[in-house]
Amino acid sequence: METKKRVYVGLLAASTFLLALLTAAIWYLIQNRDFIFGRVLLTIIISILGAIFIFAGLGVLAIVFMIIRSKAIPSLDNFTRIANEILFPITLLTGRITGINKEEILRSYIAVNNNLVKSKKLLLDGRQVMILLPHCLQDSECPHKITMDINNCKHCQKCSIADLIDLGEKYHAVIKVATGGTLARKFIEECKPRGVIAVACERDLSMGIQDASNIPIIGVLNCRPNGPCINTNVELDKVEDALKIICERR
């Protein structure tokens, strides 16, 4: 595994270990408490935590196994999804405690997610794929509104939108530009793609992947030479590499 992936996978394992410690601590309280109602309540709590620990642990093992083998295990997809949903906030907390930068954790999470999607070896028709772009890729002084219709772009080459349109046409993919998570979810609900290539910053990508966990999403980080949310850019080669991962071989 690459270093980027190890950060998130390591934090997943650490978070699972913390759950195990919490379960053991509650079990200790059960064994050393005389009040019957308290024992029953604690038994229920530890049963729930134990189930979460088992599911999360299996999910972490499945993620590690799929990354190592570069091969998906469909029967364990639910475990990996549950592990990510339950442990993701705990990994951020664990990272903060251990002094790991939040953006580094998010980049690692995106890298792990991309690797898991790649392991599925999807062969989608380009028309089943959506390229979801942030509006900050558009030149901030451009008067043409492309969030509802990307064809309003005049191909002036002042930003990367025109090149991304050409790339989308090459693969026959649907292209949408969103101003935020709400509009992005709306586009996904309307178009119902079977795969998404999403371009955004670490925070927006990780949130989007979490929100649409039932859809294969490959995240491509944008470049921010002028800071966040204004006149950003993206490496076209990385977007095309993502398309090659989930589209039919051309």
N, C-alpha and C positions, 0 to 999 in steps of 0.2 A: 504494500500500500504506500501511496505517496504520503509525504508529511502532512499535507493539508487534510487528507482523509483521517489520519491518525488522531488529529486533535479532537474532532467530533466523536469518533468511535471511542476514543479513550474516555471522554467525558460521559458518553453513554454508559460505558462500563462502570465508571465511578458513581454515576447517579444510581445505577442498579444496585451497587454495593451499599449506598446510603439507604436505599429502601430496605435492603436486607437487614441492616443494622437497626433501623427503626422497628421493623417487624420483630426482631429478636428482643429489643428493649421492651416492647409492649408485652411480648410473651413472658418475659421475666416478671413484669408487673402482675400478670395474671396468676403466676405461680406463687406470688407473695402478697396476695390480697384476699382477705377473708369475706368481705361483703359480697354476697352472692350476685346481686344485681350488677355490681361493678365487674365481677368475673364474666358474667354473660355478655355485657356490653363490650368488654375488652376482647372477648373471644370472637365476637362478630367483627370487630375492627381488624383484628389480626388475620381473620379469614379473608377479608377483603384485600388487605395489604398483601397477604400471601399470594392471592390470585393475580394481583397486579404484578408482583415480583416475578412470578412464573412466566406470565405473558411477556413482560418487558425483557426478562432474561433470554427467553427464546427468540424474541425479536432482535436483540443485540447479536446473539450468536448467528442468526440468519443473515443479518447485515454483513457481519465479518466474513462469513462463509461465501456469500455472493460476491463480495468485493475480491476475495482471494481467487475464486474460481472464474470470475467474470461471466457468471451464468445465473440466470434467475431461477428461483424455486417457487413456482406459482402457489403451491400449497402453504407456503409460509408468508405470502404477501400480507395477509391480515396481521400477522405477528409483527412484521416490520413496521406497518402503518401504526399499530397500537403503540409500539415501542417509541416511535418518533413523536406521536401525539402526547403521550404521557410524560416522556422523559425530556422533551425539548426544553420546556421552561426550567426543569431541574438542571439540565446541562448548562444553561446560561447562568444560573445561580452558582453552580459548582465552579464554572469558569471565573466568575467574579471573585469567589472566595480564594481561588488559586492564582489570581492575578493575570488570567489570560484575557487579552483584549476581545471585546464583544464582536467586533467586525471580523476578527480572525476565526472565531467560533462559527459565525454565520457563513463565512467563505468556506470553511471546512464542511459545514452542513450541506451547502449547495453542491460542493464537490462530491460528497457521498451520495446525495440524491441523484446527481447526474450519472454517477457510476452505476447506481442501481437501475436507472432507466436504460442505460446502455446495455446492461446485462440481460434485459428483456428481449433484445434483438428484434425490435419492432420493424415491420416492413409496411408502413402506412402509405397510402396514396397521398400525394402532396395536397390534394383538396381536403383531406381529413386533418390537416395540420394548420394550426394558427401561429403566426408570428406576432407576438404581443409586445408592442413597443411603448416606452414612456414618452410623454409629450415633450420632456426636456431635451430630447434628441433634436427637435425642430429648432431652427434658428430663432432666438427670442424676439427678433425684429421682423420676423416674417408675418405678413398680414393675412395669410391664407389659413383658414381653420381646417385642420386635417383630422381632428379627433373623431368626427362622425363620418368623414369620407376622405380616405387617404388619397383619392384621385384628385383632390383639390391641390395637391402638390404640383408646383410648376417646374420642377426639375432644374432649379437654378444652381444647384450644387453648392449652396452655402452651408448645407448640413448633410448628414448621411442618409436622410430619409429617401432621397431619389435612388441611391444605390441599393437600399434595402427593398424598395419597391421592385427594382429590376431583379434582385435575388429571389424575391417571393414569386415573381412571374416565372422565373426559370424553373422553380419547383412546383408551380401551380398552387402555392400555399395562400391561405387567407391572411391578410395583414390588417391589424387593428392598432390604433394609437390610443392609449388610455391616459386620462389625467390623474387616475388614482385607482385604488383597489376596488372601489364600488363599481366603477365603469368597467374595469377589467373583468370582474365577476359577471357583469351584465353581458359583455361580449361572449364570454364562455358559455353562459346559459343559452344565449340566442343561437350561436353557431354550432354548439355541441361538438367541438373538435375531439378527435381521439388522441391527439398529442399536441403539446404546446411548446414553442420556443419563446421563452420570456427574457426580455432584456430589461435590466433595472439595477438598482443598487443592492447592496447586501440585505438591508432591512426589508425592502419591498419584495425582493425575490424570495426570501425565506418565509415571509408572511403569505405570499401567494402560493408557494408550494404547500404550506400547511393548510391553507383554505381549500385548495383543490387537490387534496391528497388522493382522490380516486382517479385523477387524470395524470398520465405521464407528462411531466414538465421538465424540460432541460433549461436551466438558468444560465444566462450569459451576462456577466457583469459589465456594466457600462464604464466608460472612461470619463473622468471628471476634471478636465484641465482647468475649468473655471469655478470649481467647487460644486457642491450638490445642487441638483434641480435646475441648472441653467446651462444651455449650450453644451450638453454632454455629447459623448461620441461612443462608438462601439466598433470593435474590430470585426470587419465583415467576414474574415476568414473563420472566426470563431462561430459566428452565426451559421455559416455554411457547413462547418464541421458538425454543428448540432443537427442541422437538417439531414445530413448524411447518416446520422446515427439512427434516426427514426423513420426516414423515408425509404421507399423502394429504391433499390440500387439502379442508378441511372446509366 
